[in-house]
């Protein structure tokens, strides 16, 4: 089992920046990939950024060039640096992890609210 706890959300003006953190614990060696997902009111949850154990990253087109995902293995922490924030980035952001033997992201944090005002 992997436990995930997000932090760093808040209210920011458009054009501003936030950094989200996700503290991970548990069976860390079993993790193949980690990611940040988000869900806006009335919309489906979507992938924002993913990073694999090999360091490969993948970003949604809507955040490419503005968001950066990174992982600190020594601190067992996942980060999402969000710059040039837009009102449409407003959502609950979730940290997630996928094990090597899983097809899906199956460990999730409780989420952290990000609100971008115009």
Secondary structure, 3 states (H helix, E strand, C coil): CEEEEEECCEEEECCCCEEEEEEEEECHHHEEEEEEEEECCCCCCEEEEEEECCCCEEECCCCCCCEEEEEECCCCEEEEEECCCCHHHCEEEEEEEEECCCCCCCEECCCEEEEEEC
